[in-house]
Amino acid sequence: MAKDKDYVSMIHKNRWLRLRKAKLTSDPLCERCKENGITKEATEVHHVTPVEDGLTQREKETLMYDIHNLRSLCHDCHVLTLADRKSGSAGMPRPI
């Protein structure tokens, strides 16, 4: 879970909740599973470029609310994607 106070505040705003719902509606299947030939329902929305990478509030908001910075993922793939990011291999998805 992110510890950035700005991020934590934004994930509770109606603007984010609406965008999250729109993303899951437009892409209801896990995008990472789909890349591996698996069909699985997406339950989470992942920011490709972390919101915390923004240096200013405006940059964080841009990352938070940019639909092109989002991926629909199942829970397992979200966990793997976050682990990949921490290990530095975020650009190389592992099979699930």
N, C-alpha and C positions, 0 to 999 in steps of 0.2 A: 504494500500500500504506500502510495506517495505521502511524503511528509511535508511537502511544500504547502504552506498555509493558503496561498492563492489558489492552487489546484484544488485543495480540499474544499475551499469555499465554492469554487465554480462547479464542482460535480453535483452540488445540491441545488443549483439554480434551474429554474424552469427552462431556460434557453438550452442548457445541456440536456436535460431530460427529453425535451422535444427532439433535439438533433439525434440523440441516441436512439430514440424510437424510430425516427425516420431512417436512420442507417440500417437498423435491424429489419425494418419493413422493406427497404429497397434491396438489401442483401441478407436474406434470412438464413443462408447457409454459411457455415464456417469457410472463410476464404483460404485458410491454410490447409484444411482437410481437402478442399476442392483441388488444390494444387497437387495433392497426393492421391487423387482419384477416389476420395472418400466423400460420401454425402452425409453430413451431420449438421444438425441445427445450430446456428450461432446464438449464443446467450449473452455475449459480452462484446463491448466495443473497445478497441485498442487504438491508442494514439501512436502512429508510426514514429513520428518525431515527438519525443516526450514534451509535454507542456512545460515541465520544469527546465527545459533547455532555453526557454525564453528569458532574456535578461531584464526585460521591462514588463510591466503589467500588460501593456498593449501587445507585446510579442507573445506573451502567455495566452492571452485571449485569442489571438490569431491562430495559434496552434490548437487551442482547445476547440474552437468552433469551425475549423476548416474541414468540411466533409471529405476533402481529398487527403486529409491526414488521418483518416479513420479506416480500420479494418474490422469487419464482423468476424468474431472468433467464438469457438466453443470454449468452455472453461479449460479443458486440458490444453488446447493450443495456446490459450492466453498465458497459462502458466509456463509452457515451453518457450513462448516468445519472450516473456519477461526474463526467463533464465538465460536465453540466448543473448539478450541485450546485456545482462550482467557479465556474461563470459566473453563478450566481444564478438560473438558470431551471429549477430542479429540478421545479417544479410544472407545467411545460409540456413534455411529452415531444415530442421531435423524431421525425418519421417516420424509419424506417431504410431 
